[in-house]
């Protein structure tokens, strides 16, 4: 199986939802991650802290993306799948989609021998 990076963009922030909505979302995440784990498809991932910086030859720009509407990356998952199509199908079941977010799916290239 290949590994794929799922970049979780946008979505409704937890601070904009009720306690019941957040609890339901966390339960959905638990079920989703449990399902991936049982199928041997989970390889890692974490939520990201708000803020950050964009580093380029022009310098450092703090907080280049400031809101979910701008497509801030709020977290990532690394999953295992046989193809981009199968990884995309897995991403469709992610609770982030029902939270009005979107997910960029990218194959992780193997490191060349050094």
ChimeraX attribute file (.defattr): number of C-alpha atoms within 10 A of each C-alpha:
attribute: neighborCount
match mode: 1-to-1
recipient: residues
	/A:1	9
	/A:2	15
	/A:3	21
	/A:4	24
	/A:5	20
	/A:6	23
	/A:7	20
	/A:8	24
	/A:9	21
	/A:10	22
	/A:11	21
	/A:12	15
	/A:13	14
	/A:14	13
	/A:15	8
	/A:16	9
	/A:17	11
	/A:18	10
	/A:19	11
	/A:20	9
	/A:21	13
	/A:22	15
	/A:23	13
	/A:24	12
	/A:25	17
	/A:26	13
	/A:27	13
	/A:28	16
	/A:29	15
	/A:30	13
	/A:31	14
	/A:32	16
	/A:33	18
	/A:34	14
	/A:35	13
	/A:36	16
	/A:37	13
	/A:38	9
	/A:39	10
	/A:40	12
	/A:41	21
	/A:42	19
	/A:43	14
	/A:44	12
	/A:45	14
	/A:46	10
	/A:47	11
	/A:48	12
	/A:49	9
	/A:50	13
	/A:51	14
	/A:52	13
	/A:53	11
	/A:54	12
	/A:55	11
	/A:56	8
	/A:57	5
	/A:58	7
	/A:59	8
	/A:60	11
	/A:61	12
	/A:62	12
	/A:63	13
	/A:64	14
	/A:65	17
	/A:66	13
	/A:67	16
	/A:68	16
	/A:69	13
	/A:70	11
	/A:71	15
	/A:72	20
	/A:73	23
	/A:74	20
	/A:75	18
	/A:76	19
	/A:77	19
	/A:78	21
	/A:79	25
	/A:80	22
	/A:81	20
	/A:82	11
	/A:83	14
	/A:84	15
	/A:85	11
	/A:86	12
	/A:87	23
	/A:88	17
	/A:89	12
	/A:90	18
	/A:91	21
	/A:92	14
	/A:93	11
	/A:94	20
	/A:95	19
	/A:96	22
	/A:97	16
	/A:98	14
	/A:99	15
	/A:100	14
	/A:101	21
	/A:102	20
	/A:103	22
	/A:104	14
	/A:105	21
	/A:106	15
	/A:107	17
	/A:108	13
	/A:109	9
	/A:110	8
	/A:111	6
	/A:112	5
	/A:113	4
	/A:114	3
